[in-house]
Amino acid sequence: MRLPVIKHLVSFIERNDEDYVVEAMEVLEDLVEAPGIKDEELDVIGELLSNFSGAIEVHQAIKAGKSQRDALNEFMKRVTGSIDK
């Protein structure tokens, strides 16, 4: 996950709609089932899905009243904590 990508996606969601990101995720999830997809391509798709999912979580935290900074920091702490375990 990359924080600059998540921040950019959160801005996109705020300017447009969360549904665009959800639908993009659905397309990517379907794409991983395509025949002939290479491991490197799956890695890229997985990274995109992680960033999209993170952006949705951060956006929902912002909608719940947190500042963007707090929402991003809490999300990254949670992700980092889960990796360390």
C-alpha positions, 0 to 999 in steps of 0.5 A: 500500500502506498499512502500517496496513492491512497490520498489521491484516491480519497480525493477522487472519491470526494470529487466524484463518488465511492461507487466508481472505486467500488466498480473498478475493484469489481472489474479488477477482481474479475480480471484476476480470473482471466486465463493467461494472467501472469504472476507479475500482473496479479501482483499489480492488480493486488496492489491496486485492490489494496490501495482502492480498499484502503482509500474506501476505508479512509473515506468512510472514516472521514465521513464519520467525522475524522480529519483526513490526517487522522483517518490516514494515520489510523489506517496506516497504523492498523495496516502496519500493525497487522503486517508486524504480527 
